[in-house]
Amino acid sequence: MATRTLFVSEAYLRDNLPISRNLDSQDVIPHIQMAEELFIQDILGANFYDYLITAFSAQTLTANETTLVQDYIKPAEAYRALTLALPFLATQIKNKGPQLQNEDYSTPPDLTSLKFLINETKNRAEFYEKRLNSFLCLSGNSFTNYTTNNTDIVSPTTQAGWDSGLLFY
């Protein structure tokens, strides 16, 4: 299976999110890809997303594109990936069905705690997605592929749907 370029790396997650250094990357990487496909591509539109991922992979981003990726796309994608991964970190699907993971000296959170944690990471993801959307709306003319050729299946979303509760309690 070919390795796919993603904006967010395992190292980025470890350095920028409240996760343990001993978290198995194989438990998170599929969620990074899913966050990119479900949320980031929707905001950018397929045309601009394909262009950016190609330029990012080839390391040919312009200064404006680098700012867009580093300051706006990566934080939004990282928190979405964490939100998507959380339900699967304590429970993994094995050949016997869903299995609750439990170490000798740790206990998984109860459902209420897990829902709270998921909600908190979702709030942060939505905050960063709103920032990304606002930046693109204000600076979209700086990105030719964002404002043109948007007849693809996925056209850019021009408004974020951040409607969650408070970001911090």
C-alpha positions in Angstrom: 0.0 0.0 0.0 1.4 3.4 -1.0 2.1 5.9 1.7 -0.1 8.9 1.4 1.0 12.4 2.1 -0.8 14.1 5.0 -0.6 17.6 6.3 -0.3 16.4 9.9 2.4 14.0 11.0 2.6 11.8 14.1 5.3 14.1 15.4 3.1 17.1 14.9 0.3 15.4 17.0 2.8 14.5 19.7 4.2 18.0 19.9 1.0 20.0 19.7 -1.8 18.0 21.3 -2.3 16.7 24.9 -1.4 13.1 24.1 1.1 10.7 25.6 4.4 10.1 23.9 3.9 6.4 24.1 0.6 6.4 22.1 0.9 3.9 19.3 1.0 5.8 16.0 -1.0 3.0 14.2 -3.9 3.9 16.5 -4.0 7.5 15.3 -2.7 7.7 11.7 -6.0 6.4 10.1 -7.8 9.1 11.9 -5.5 11.8 10.6 -6.3 10.7 7.1 -10.0 10.6 7.9 -10.0 14.1 9.4 -8.3 15.4 6.2 -10.8 13.7 4.0 -13.9 14.5 6.0 -13.2 18.1 7.1 -10.1 19.7 5.6 -10.9 18.8 2.0 -14.5 20.0 2.5 -13.2 23.4 3.6 -10.6 23.7 0.9 -12.5 22.2 -2.0 -11.1 19.2 -3.9 -9.2 21.3 -6.5 -7.3 23.5 -3.9 -6.8 20.5 -1.6 -5.2 18.4 -4.4 -3.0 21.3 -5.3 -1.9 22.0 -1.7 -1.2 18.3 -0.9 0.9 18.0 -4.1 2.9 21.2 -3.3 3.2 20.2 0.3 4.6 16.8 -0.6 7.0 18.3 -3.2 7.9 21.1 -0.7 7.1 23.8 -3.2 4.5 25.8 -1.1 4.7 29.5 -1.5 5.1 31.7 1.6 1.3 32.3 1.8 0.5 28.6 1.3 3.0 27.7 4.0 1.3 30.1 6.4 -2.1 28.5 5.5 -0.9 25.0 6.1 1.2 25.6 9.3 -1.1 28.1 11.1 -4.5 27.1 9.9 -4.8 23.6 8.3 -2.6 21.7 10.7 -4.2 22.7 14.0 -7.7 22.1 12.6 -6.8 18.7 11.2 -4.9 17.6 14.3 -7.8 18.3 16.7 -10.2 16.6 14.3 -8.0 13.6 14.1 -7.8 13.4 17.9 -11.6 13.7 18.2 -12.1 10.9 15.7 -9.4 8.7 17.4 -10.7 9.0 21.0 -13.5 6.5 20.9 -11.1 3.9 19.4 -8.2 4.4 21.8 -9.8 2.8 24.8 -11.8 0.3 22.8 -10.3 -1.6 19.8 -12.1 -3.8 17.4 -10.5 -7.3 17.4 -11.5 -10.7 15.9 -13.7 -11.2 19.0 -15.5 -7.9 18.5 -14.9 -4.6 20.4 -12.5 -5.0 23.2 -11.9 -2.6 26.1 -8.2 -2.0 26.5 -7.0 -2.0 30.1 -3.4 -1.9 31.4 -2.5 -3.1 34.9 -2.4 0.4 36.4 -4.9 2.4 34.4 -8.6 2.4 33.9 -10.5 3.7 30.9 -12.8 6.7 31.3 -16.5 6.2 31.8 -18.8 7.1 29.0 -19.6 10.6 30.5 -15.9 11.4 30.8 -15.2 10.2 27.3 -18.1 12.3 25.9 -16.7 15.3 27.7 -13.2 14.7 26.2 -14.6 14.2 22.7 -16.7 17.4 23.0 -13.6 19.4 24.2 -11.5 18.2 21.3 -14.4 18.8 18.9 -14.8 22.4 20.2 -11.1 23.0 19.5 -11.3 21.5 16.1 -14.3 23.6 15.2 -12.5 26.7 16.5 -9.5 26.1 14.2 -11.8 25.2 11.3 -13.6 28.6 11.8 -10.2 30.3 11.8 -9.2 28.5 8.6 -12.4 29.4 6.9 -12.2 33.1 8.0 -8.6 33.2 6.7 -9.6 31.8 3.4 -12.5 34.2 3.0 -10.3 37.1 3.8 -7.2 35.9 1.8 -8.8 33.7 -0.8 -7.6 35.9 -3.6 -4.0 35.0 -2.7 -4.7 31.4 -3.5 -5.6 31.0 -7.2 -6.6 27.4 -6.9 -9.0 28.2 -4.1 -10.9 30.7 -6.1 -10.9 29.1 -9.5 -11.7 25.7 -11.1 -14.2 24.8 -8.4 -16.4 22.6 -10.5 -15.1 19.5 -8.6 -17.3 17.2 -6.6 -16.1 19.0 -3.4 -16.3 22.7 -3.7 -14.9 24.9 -0.9 -17.1 25.5 2.1 -17.3 29.2 2.7 -18.5 29.1 6.3 -17.6 27.0 9.3 -20.3 25.3 11.3 -18.9 26.1 14.8 -22.0 25.8 16.9 -20.6 24.0 20.0 -20.7 25.1 23.5 -18.0 26.9 25.3 -14.4 26.2 24.3 -13.0 26.3 27.8 -14.9 25.8 31.1 
